[in-house]
Amino acid sequence: MSTDVLRGLDPFDLFDAEAARLDAFFSGLTGAGWDRPSRCDGWSVRDVLAHLAGEELYNHACLDDDLDGLYALMEKEGVHDLADFNEWCVRTRRDLPVADVLAEWRRKNGDTRRRMRELGPDGSLTTMAGPYPAGLQTLHYASEFATHGDDIGVPVTAGEEPARTDRRARIAIFALDERDSPLHVEEIHGGFLVRLDGLAADLSPADFVDATVSRLPPDHSLDSALRAELAVLA
């Protein structure tokens, strides 16, 4: 598996940048802004924050090499899979003051980002998929933050957007290769040509990124088989 497509990307700087973007957005929200629906089905902006705060339990379990402790907590709380875990993280924070949830996320994520940077790109991290390089895991974290930023409408300037979309596309191409996807992706004419078993589609960079995180609108013309295979970071 080649990491050439990731050359020049600093995972820790990208993670910091997406965290700062989210923090600035959350800091400016008041009242009804927290209750707006997000792109995550059934979740408000506040719920996305709760998800981000809750998933730090997993991040810290990986850093502490204590996934068994996390599994024990999930069993105690009647949480059976990842979907249950995500909903539990949101549900258990819905009655808390939003300022408390924001403070929790800032504190725990700040610790995650510091410790990941200390591990360095080649440091090893315990994950549910087994030992994994800290640098690559951090890129996955940065990608998720970017996705959830888009989910809740975090602004990205016109000057920032092309480079941000390009690096997200590169992370997705790496993830497809990492998964040994049969999908063939070719960058062409400023977009992406994707092919699979006789199917082909031209996607803009933005649509390609949205497809890889399963955020294309339902009425998009992309074939369902291509859509399913592209959703590598969902």
C-alpha atoms as one frame of an Amber mdcrd trajectory, in Angstrom:
protein
   0.000   0.000   0.000   1.548   3.294  -1.114   1.271   6.545   0.819   2.577
   8.612  -2.117  -0.797  10.299  -2.577  -0.436  11.711   0.948   2.987  13.254
   0.348   3.229  16.779   1.741   0.283  16.434   4.123   1.031  17.081   7.795
  -1.671  15.075   9.621  -1.248  16.886  12.908  -1.470  20.364  11.388  -4.557
  19.330   9.420  -6.220  17.925  12.540  -5.422  21.112  14.459  -6.765  23.276
  11.630 -10.087  21.428  11.368 -10.475  21.433  15.160  -9.837  25.191  15.235
 -12.392  25.722  12.468 -15.017  23.790  14.423 -14.153  25.548  17.691 -14.475
  28.997  16.127 -17.858  28.055  14.689 -19.183  26.576  17.931 -17.944  29.611
  19.865 -20.123  31.916  17.780 -23.355  29.948  18.142 -26.234  31.085  20.327
 -29.802  29.999  20.966 -31.538  28.556  17.926 -28.248  28.122  16.089 -27.600
  25.020  18.157 -30.948  23.511  17.165 -30.559  23.767  13.412 -30.658  20.399
  11.616 -27.374  19.038  10.299 -26.657  16.771   7.342 -26.526  13.868   9.833
 -29.998  12.360   9.756 -31.898  13.226  12.934 -29.078  15.245  14.478 -28.989
  18.947  15.213 -25.805  21.035  15.354 -25.793  20.467  19.102 -26.048  16.709
  18.543 -23.004  16.772  16.254 -21.040  18.484  19.029 -22.226  15.804  21.459
 -21.066  13.128  19.010 -17.649  14.743  18.748 -17.336  14.958  22.524 -18.506
  11.375  22.995 -16.202   9.821  20.441 -13.238  11.079  22.447 -13.951   8.070
  24.662 -12.791   5.915  21.774  -9.844   8.157  20.921  -8.589   8.067  24.502
  -9.153   4.316  24.792  -6.895   3.900  21.758  -4.244   6.192  23.215  -4.432
   4.468  26.600  -4.371   0.985  25.038  -7.602   0.300  26.924 -10.181  -0.794
  24.390 -11.246  -3.501  26.851 -12.287  -0.763  29.256 -14.333   0.909  26.527
 -15.990  -2.391  25.597 -16.867  -2.973  29.256 -18.472   0.476  29.473 -20.441
  -0.147  26.283 -21.697  -3.469  27.633 -22.717  -1.834  30.914 -24.652   0.855
  29.018 -26.323  -1.627  26.664 -24.405  -0.340  23.657 -23.992  -3.125  21.097
 -22.363  -1.583  18.024 -20.948   1.621  16.567 -24.355   3.036  15.657 -25.579
   2.414  19.217 -22.423   4.030  20.574 -22.909   7.160  18.477 -26.532   7.528
  19.545 -25.626   6.883  23.187 -22.957   9.605  23.068 -25.523  12.080  21.756
 -28.406  10.976  23.980 -26.435  11.159  27.233 -25.450  14.777  26.513 -28.781
  16.185  25.341 -29.799  17.366  28.822 -26.426  18.917  29.633 -25.764  22.639
  29.181 -24.228  23.082  25.746 -21.379  25.076  27.278 -20.441  22.008  29.319
 -20.451  19.756  26.249 -18.325  22.256  24.346 -15.851  22.454  27.245 -15.695
  18.654  27.386 -14.933  18.388  23.677 -12.302  21.140  23.801 -10.522  19.544
  26.744 -10.586  15.968  25.530  -9.867  16.695  21.890  -7.039  19.023  22.838
  -5.525  16.140  24.782  -6.036  13.780  21.824  -4.337  16.149  19.396  -1.400
  16.745  21.748  -0.838  13.051  22.387  -1.171  12.070  18.735   1.411  14.676
  17.792   3.720  13.341  20.522   3.432   9.837  19.042   4.553  11.184  15.680
   3.606   9.949  12.214   5.267   6.557  12.654   4.168   5.933  16.225   1.850
   2.965  16.746  -1.667   3.318  18.102  -4.139   0.694  19.305  -7.391   0.775
  17.289 -10.379  -1.511  16.805  -8.724  -2.629  13.566  -5.445  -3.421  15.326
  -2.180  -1.480  15.630  -2.109   1.469  13.233   0.294   4.371  12.502  -0.597
   7.491  14.478  -0.033   9.736  11.471  -2.524   7.861   9.303  -5.070   7.666
  12.109  -4.741  11.417  12.575  -5.531  11.946   8.901  -8.707   9.925   9.396
  -9.579  12.126  12.390  -8.934  15.289  10.369 -11.120  13.955   7.553 -13.957
  13.248   9.967 -13.729  16.742  11.455 -13.894  18.249   7.969 -16.940  16.124
   7.166 -18.776  17.130  10.320 -17.786  20.741   9.748 -19.564  20.571   6.402
 -22.475  18.747   8.068 -23.186  21.733  10.304 -22.344  24.508   7.863 -18.951
  25.624   9.148 -17.850  28.333   6.691 -14.850  27.745   4.440 -13.543  30.680
   2.443 -13.321  30.523  -1.332  -9.558  30.788  -1.007  -9.340  27.801   1.336
 -11.791  25.486  -0.394  -9.753  24.126  -3.338  -6.765  23.031  -1.222  -9.026
  21.639   1.509 -11.023  19.621  -1.024  -7.830  18.406  -2.709  -6.328  17.029
   0.493  -9.616  15.412   1.488  -9.750  13.730  -1.912  -6.190  12.487  -1.455
  -7.035  11.011   1.943 -10.045   9.267   0.370  -7.944   7.843  -2.479  -5.507
   6.471   0.091  -8.401   4.964   2.078  -9.736   3.245  -1.049  -6.294   1.793
  -1.728  -5.960   0.771   1.913  -9.206  -1.158   1.634  -8.078  -2.798  -1.621
 -11.118  -1.360  -3.354 -11.708  -2.613  -6.912 -12.712   0.930  -7.820 -10.393
   2.702 -10.255 -10.010   6.445  -9.671  -8.317   8.733 -12.181  -7.873  12.468
 -11.792  -8.841  14.020 -15.124  -9.878  17.459 -16.380  -9.920  18.913 -12.871
 -12.226  16.197 -11.556 -12.289  12.448 -11.009 -13.194   9.590 -13.309 -14.329
   6.577 -11.275 -14.811   3.129 -12.811 -16.061  -0.212 -11.512 -17.164  -3.325
 -13.428 -18.113  -1.474 -16.592 -19.649   1.457 -14.736 -18.074   4.898 -14.981
 -18.794   8.413 -13.762 -17.149  11.834 -13.881 -17.282  13.628 -10.552 -16.281
  17.127  -9.576 -13.759  17.276  -6.707 -16.508  18.349  -4.302 -18.851  15.546
  -5.389 -16.019  13.011  -5.185 -15.298  14.029  -1.587 -18.994  13.982  -0.695
 -19.314  10.502  -2.211 -16.409   9.170  -0.155 -18.072  10.319   3.085 -21.565
   9.225   1.985 -22.903  12.760   1.768 -24.091  12.911  -1.843 -27.761  13.935
  -2.025 -30.176  11.055  -2.711 -31.123  12.495  -6.117 -27.542  12.596  -7.398
 -27.155  10.650 -10.639 -24.238   8.503  -9.414 -24.954   4.776  -9.834 -25.737
   3.004  -6.556 -22.889   0.498  -6.950 -20.359   3.279  -7.450 -21.905   5.221
  -4.586 -21.583   2.252  -2.239 -17.975   1.501  -3.201 -16.908   5.136  -2.873
 -18.257   5.533   0.680 -14.912   4.586   2.186 -14.800   7.280   4.891 -18.440
   7.130   5.932
